[in-house]
Amino acid sequence: LDISDRSIKVVWLTRGQGGFELASWAYQDIPEGLIEGGEVKDAEKVASYVREAVLHVKGKRIKTPYVAVSLPEEKSFLSVIQMPYVGEKELKSAIMLEAENYIPFPLEEVALDFQVIRQVIRDSQEHLDVLIAALPRMTVEGFAEVVKKSGFIPVFLAPESIAIARSLVKEGVSTEPIFLLDFGSSRATIIAFSGYSI
């Protein structure tokens, strides 16, 4: 589910013989003012447009209550950081401490998540490359509220660039740098993907 300032896009993928297949899709314009600059202003009205889009999908009727949601890029902060190799239990607290050096917001005001991209050994030194993503907590909560009011259960919320890369970069790895272009009605985004991450 992709909700932007001016539109809603719905895609349902089902598992086929060769991987995922497009089962249904929908596009729904929404009026100005319901979402502004990536902030939900009226969750109930936006939810009604989501329900309308789902009701009128092309293809198969959507049969799942679970949804992955892309979050507005203009509110996202992403960075790849290097962390010394530590155990899984210590990693989360170490990343939270280190994230303060990279995120220009107080940590109590953001929703923060991370993904270990890869483990690297160079000159007998071991470290982890970690992608951190942060958005204002109010932004994430606003979109989660829209999804819940639409009758769905959000299971995955990610910045648009991460969601686009996950869907387009085969197996999440590229031997050559890739540029992904996302053209919307009010803005365009260029995403650079190289190796294992944006």
C-alpha positions in Angstrom: 0.0 0.0 0.0 1.5 3.3 -1.1 -0.2 6.4 0.3 1.1 9.8 -0.9 -0.2 13.4 -0.7 -2.3 13.0 -3.8 -3.0 9.3 -4.4 -3.3 5.8 -3.1 -1.8 2.8 -4.9 -2.7 -0.8 -3.9 -0.9 -3.9 -5.2 -1.6 -7.5 -4.1 1.1 -10.1 -5.0 0.5 -13.8 -4.8 3.1 -16.5 -5.0 3.3 -18.2 -8.4 5.6 -20.8 -9.9 8.3 -18.3 -10.9 8.0 -16.2 -7.8 5.6 -13.4 -7.0 2.8 -12.5 -9.5 0.6 -9.4 -9.7 -2.9 -10.5 -8.6 -4.6 -7.2 -8.3 -4.0 -3.4 -8.4 -5.7 -0.1 -7.9 -5.1 3.6 -8.1 -7.2 6.2 -6.3 -6.7 10.0 -6.3 -7.3 11.8 -3.0 -8.1 15.4 -2.5 -5.5 17.9 -1.4 -5.2 18.6 2.3 -5.8 15.1 3.6 -2.0 14.5 3.6 0.4 17.4 3.5 4.2 17.0 3.3 4.0 13.4 4.3 1.8 14.1 7.4 -1.7 12.6 7.7 -4.2 15.4 8.5 -7.4 13.3 8.4 -6.9 9.6 9.0 -10.6 8.7 8.7 -11.0 10.3 5.3 -7.8 8.9 4.0 -8.9 5.4 5.3 -12.2 5.8 3.4 -10.2 6.3 0.1 -8.1 3.3 0.9 -11.2 1.2 1.4 -12.6 2.5 -1.9 -9.4 1.7 -3.8 -9.4 -1.9 -2.3 -13.1 -2.4 -3.2 -12.5 -1.5 -6.8 -9.2 -3.3 -7.5 -8.6 -4.7 -11.0 -7.8 -8.4 -11.0 -8.6 -10.7 -8.1 -10.5 -9.6 -5.0 -8.0 -9.0 -2.1 -8.3 -11.7 0.5 -5.6 -10.8 3.0 -6.0 -8.5 6.0 -2.2 -7.9 6.1 -0.5 -5.0 4.4 3.0 -3.6 3.8 3.0 0.2 3.8 5.5 2.6 2.2 6.1 5.7 4.2 6.8 9.2 2.8 10.4 9.7 1.7 10.5 13.4 2.6 10.1 12.5 6.3 12.7 9.6 6.2 16.3 9.7 7.3 18.5 6.8 6.1 22.1 6.1 6.6 24.5 3.1 6.3 26.8 3.0 9.3 29.6 0.7 10.3 29.4 -1.1 13.7 32.0 -3.3 15.3 30.9 -6.9 15.3 29.0 -7.7 18.4 26.5 -10.4 19.4 22.9 -10.1 18.4 21.8 -9.2 21.9 24.2 -6.2 22.2 23.7 -5.0 18.6 20.3 -3.2 19.1 21.5 -1.2 22.1 24.8 -0.4 20.4 23.0 0.8 17.3 20.6 3.0 19.4 23.7 4.6 21.0 25.4 5.1 17.6 22.3 6.4 15.8 22.3 9.5 17.9 25.4 10.6 16.0 23.6 10.3 12.6 19.9 11.2 13.2 19.1 14.9 13.4 16.2 14.3 15.7 15.9 13.3 19.4 15.6 9.5 19.5 12.5 9.7 21.7 10.7 11.5 18.8 11.5 9.0 16.1 10.6 5.5 15.1 13.9 3.8 14.3 14.7 0.5 12.8 17.8 -1.1 11.3 18.9 -3.9 9.0 22.3 -5.6 9.0 23.4 -5.5 5.4 26.5 -7.6 5.6 29.4 -8.7 7.8 32.7 -7.5 6.5 36.2 -8.7 7.3 39.1 -6.4 6.3 42.7 -6.6 7.4 41.5 -9.2 10.0 39.1 -6.6 11.5 35.4 -7.5 11.5 32.6 -5.0 11.3 28.9 -4.9 10.3 27.4 -2.6 7.7 24.0 -1.5 9.0 21.3 0.4 7.3 19.4 2.6 9.8 16.0 4.2 9.0 14.3 6.8 11.1 11.1 8.7 10.7 9.2 11.0 13.1 7.1 8.9 15.4 4.0 11.0 14.6 4.4 10.3 10.8 4.6 6.5 11.4 1.6 6.5 13.8 -0.5 8.6 11.4 0.0 6.1 8.6 -0.5 3.1 10.9 -3.8 4.7 12.0 -5.0 5.0 8.4 -4.2 1.4 7.7 -6.0 0.2 10.9 -9.0 2.4 10.1 -9.1 0.9 6.6 -9.6 -2.5 8.2 -6.1 -3.9 7.6 -3.3 -5.0 9.8 0.1 -3.3 9.1 2.9 -5.8 9.2 5.7 -3.8 7.5 6.2 -0.1 7.3 9.2 1.3 5.4 10.4 4.5 3.7 9.4 4.5 0.0 13.0 4.1 -1.2 13.5 0.9 0.8 10.1 -0.5 -0.3 10.9 0.3 -4.0 14.4 -1.2 -3.8 13.1 -4.4 -2.0 10.6 -4.9 -4.8 12.9 -4.1 -7.8 16.4 -5.3 -6.9 16.6 -9.0 -7.4 17.5 -10.8 -4.2 18.5 -7.4 -2.7 22.0 -7.5 -4.2 23.5 -5.7 -7.2 27.0 -6.1 -8.6 26.7 -2.8 -10.4 25.2 0.5 -9.1 21.5 0.9 -10.0 19.5 4.1 -10.1 15.8 3.7 -9.5 13.4 6.5 -10.5 10.1 7.1 -8.9 7.9 9.7 -10.6 4.8 10.9 -8.7 2.3 13.7 -9.4 4.0 16.2 -7.2 7.6 15.0 -6.9 10.2 12.6 -8.3 12.8 10.5 -6.3 16.1 9.1 -7.5 17.3 6.1 -5.5 20.9 4.9 -5.8 21.4 1.2 -4.9 24.8 -0.4 -4.8 26.0 -3.7 -3.5 23.6 -4.6 -0.7 21.8 -1.3 0.1 20.4 2.0 -1.0 
